[in-house]
Amino acid sequence: MVNSVILNAATRLLVAILLLFSVYMLLRGHNLPGGGFIGGLIGSTGFILYAIAQGAEATRDALRAEPQNIAMIGLGIALASGVYAVFFGDAFFTGQWWFIGDRESGDYIPISSVLFFDIGVYLVVFGSILTLVLALEEEV
Amino acid sequence: MATGGVEVPRLAGGPAGWLSVIIPAVLFAWFAQFLPAVADGQTPLIGIDWVPSLDIRLEMLLDGLSLTFALLITGIGTLVTLYSTKYLGHHPEYPRFVLYLMVFMVGMLGLVLADNLIALFVFWEVTTISSYLLIGFTSDSAKSRRSALQALLLTGTGGLALLAGMIMLGSAAGTFSLMEIRGMGDAIRDHEYYIPILILFLAGAFTKSAQFPFHFWLPNAMAAPTPVSAYLHSATMVKGGVYLMARMNPTLGGTEPWFWALVIAGGFTTVFASVLAIRQTDIKQVLAYTTLMALGALTLFIGAGSSDAIKAAMLFLVVHSLYKAALFLMIGIVDHETGTREVADLRGLARKMPITFLAGALAAISMAGIPPFFGFIGKEFLYKAGLEADVAGLWITGCIFAASVLMFMAAGISVARPFLGRVPERFADVHEGPTPMWIGPFLLGALSLFFGIYSDIPEFWLVGPATDAVYGSDVSVDLYLFREVNDAFILSMITFAVGFVLYLGHARIRNALGRIITANPIKFDPGWDRTLDGLKVLAGWQTNLLQSGILQRYIFIIFATLAIGVGVTIYLQDALNFRIDIAAELDGLLFKHWAILTFITAGAILTALTGSRMVAIVALGVVGIGVALLFIIFSAPDVAITQLLVETLVVVLVAVAMLKLPHLGVRTDEANRPVHAMLSIAVGVITTLVLVAVLQSDLDLRLTEYFGETSWSEAFGRNIVNVILVDFRALDTFGEIAVVVVAALSAYALLRGTRYGSIRDEGEEK
């Protein structure tokens, strides 16, 4: 924890921006540079910044869930998105797609099990890094 | 215990309780619907593609053998879970117990149903692990923990051998499907791998089914709660090895090594275990050893391999599962109500617990092999198969005769002794166990009688189809109670006479046996402890040797190995057999390339020269960022972003960790610096040479083209890197993120573990 007014003030703004940006990177990943891994890294940076400015305890409060639980939930989501395909007669981890809207005109939102897999990756990376950083911070 | 006035007749244990009963009951009904088709000779195959690109399918093979097992697992499972609602329903950890039991049931069903060898192995290990958790359920007892670990290590080692055997069998047969392998028996028996495959498979089967000399874990496993003993360590899991041998009989069986390995190990185990059984004073231990006897007999008769022997083995499998589960559950009720299982203490409980007595008596009569019970038919067929065996008939018949006599005695010890006679005063207030507890043993005991009288029912639905599946072709199975006075029948009568006489003198025999066994110098259990201690000493020695605890030395060893390994390979493969025009290459570099190069080099030099850790780590970060810039120039934005973020995180992590470390201060390893510098230069030069060598050959772009073409058309994504990660290669990514989680959790445990270091000392004292 660092007692710096500038860092404290900047952190409040930056954490929000970083988290929003991390979700943006996650969602655009399928077509443009980004994805769950990068998104998770960016998201965790936000909270690491917060931990440096406000301390580990405040970060745990802000997170609301234990980071190791977040990582486990992410792993569960990734697994579920893979198993999901099995119920439709496809092989394990075959992507399943739903196109909400009109595909012909290109006015649609594509949703897929692959997206959920990427969300799982995001949560795993996010949770694992914060598990490490917060434990290290508290140890010091 | 729950406090309350009136006891309402309901299932204890809450939702975990009734779910644990409903799940196996529904599965039992589901499997029962396949009975007609299987009895008709069909083998329904139900499956889905799992990893089609690796030819791995999740497939269920339902033939007579697997269906018989599946019905035993789910049927006895229902009764045992019902029993547990009362036996353990008030235990604070009861839901955990139910979870383990359900995991085991799924594993065991998978084991007997799997068509793929690898799937079979995975389920095999699931049963091993859930057995470990269940034996060690009362984890505050050092004895439970030791028994659990022993079972895990022994059956786990066997499991590894089995995996090796399966891979060899798979490569010998060219397929991992049991259905296909079954038809290739002749080719496999002639294959050069046959003997190694056989040894490895038997190592797996013998440890799992506790054949001599791996028998000692099973009696120790009785540290588990009684329902677990009845279910895992008698009726189902320990028969996993028997299942494997039966399943492999058409493939690996019928040769001399197979015959002698199984007949000798099985015969010896069956006699050895029944002698030890009558020596015990704890009735649960008596039953544990008689289970060993049954496993030995099954091995013996599967090894004998004639159609009669297989028939007898399959018959005895069903017979034994019924009566033994009932007896275990019975002694659990007695223990629950009286608080003891000692032969010497228990007397005259028949009046106090009439239904439990009835259930136990039905099962014990079947175990003693008295007509008209199912056990009698089982014994008759074992005798008949032994007497008619072409090879080693005398050994087989002798073993099974000795075991049957002792079984008769054991039946007397475990039921007649505790229930008959006068009630001692200390049991004046003992009463019958609760209904959910006696239903199981009662039903199983009654079935032992019912199947004896109506023997065409088990013959048609269970034993017949199972025998066909194990023998590999149709065998006529015709079960009967009594047809004529033949050799087997006369042998049965002699069994009863000798068994009865021995039972009358069992106290004296036990003492005599006790003296002999104490005098015997070879003891397996203490031997096991010594082996483990020896392993720990060895592990300690090699850890001290290799793990100095000095990070610098580790890194030195790692990089030295890298440099030598790669360097020698380059030299041996003559990989530097090319010329490059260095001047032309340098001419091709633009200003931005030079700039980044300078940036990286400056960072590297600073890292090497600085005396401050903080400066060093930041300088290393500069190198990393330089590399990220390179990625951007060569249009790999995803990799560049990742590299940048990881570099940032590493600097943060190391900086945080560094706060704990002492200042570098004066270097104490000044003398080593020339060596370190040489190593660094060597690694750098060799890596460069490898990269240059790689670039000399033409890059194979087929994969890049494939992904470029298909990522939009098949996976609806334009970012190839991401599409590969989350779609084409999702299974790999899944493995990687699992590793990330495990690494994070391990680091967390390490960081936190130091804080609670005192817990371990407390645990050891108990």
Interface residues (C-beta under 8 A of the other chain):
Chain A: G29 H30 N31 L32 P33 G34 G35 G36 F37 I38 L41 I42 S44 T45 I48 I52 Q68 A71 M72 G74 L75 A78 L79 G82 V86 G89 D90 A91 F92 F93 G95 W97 P110 S112 V114 F117 D118 G120 V121 V124 V125 G127 S128 I129 T131 L132 V133 A135 L136 E137 E139 V140
Chain B: I48 D49 W50 V51 P52 S53 P637 D638 I641 T642 L645 V646 T648 L649 V652 L653 V656 A657 L659 K660 A715 F716 G717 R718 N719 V721 N722 V723 L725 V726 D727 A730 L731 T733 F734 I737 A738 V740 V741 A743 A744 L745 A747 Y748 L751 R752
